[in-house]
């Protein structure tokens, strides 16, 4: 649904942020050059994340309570649709995604080649500073996604947070998982739908900050548990 | 045996409490009847331990006490699972409310105001 007062914004970047006051401003500024609108979902931060994001030129919606990255992305996606976005891009707030990737993610949708585009860290561009444990963990995560969660085996990067949707695709994909399980859930939902999807190579930068906030290995078990509970509900 | 007497007292007290709750209007009669059945079964198991052995033999478990323990563990797992599922539902309801609240501004405000 488009609302009449919305500017003719086309590409909306949705950035979920929880206590990212120190970095969110830079991310917003960098992303603005590649998107018509930047929407930060402040996921119940206790610092000045909202203010910093707004000062940097983002539209901010705020969760009063922390509900997790998946929940924030869903809120941001709904907000972007309301604001008249045609293409919605999910970007991490911690700066591990290079803003140039937005162009790469959006291009196939603009050209009408795909409805959903995932950024993959394993399609040629080597991630900078990815720790060894993660390199070992990702193939395992992929096996886990294919055999236990039923995600298509053609997906090379099952835990990528970078993705773009056409508005139609975003409305069609329903995800319920509030926390880290949303990655697998979105992949499963998209690869099993009639939507055209593809992966494009992206470059990811790992720094001390991104690793500190990133997923831990133990998270895999939590993801499995959350998806199991949800399916049995 | 003292343990039997103690357990029987606890069981009777528990059932009395259940019916007291009915009078207070906290739980429906149906639920109290269910509890009475549960406590009655417990009382029989405590007063006549050999009675459970008969059922245990039928199921193929050696001793009656073992059967009671197995049953209790299964029941606890079931209840625990129900609680997890219930918590999950509560969490998603909470998320829905938080989301609705967050998106309220998007409807009310003009996009220009939001960027200010």
Interface residues (C-beta under 8 A of the other chain):
Chain A: X5 X6 X7 X9 X41 X44 X54 X57 X58 X59 X60 X61 X62 X63 X64 X65 X67 X68 X71 X74 X75 X78 X79 X82 X83 X176 X178 X226 X229 X230 X232 X233
Chain B: X84 X85 X88 X89 X91 X92 X94 X95 X98 X99 X101 X102 X103 X105 X106 X107 X110 X111 X112 X114 X115 X116
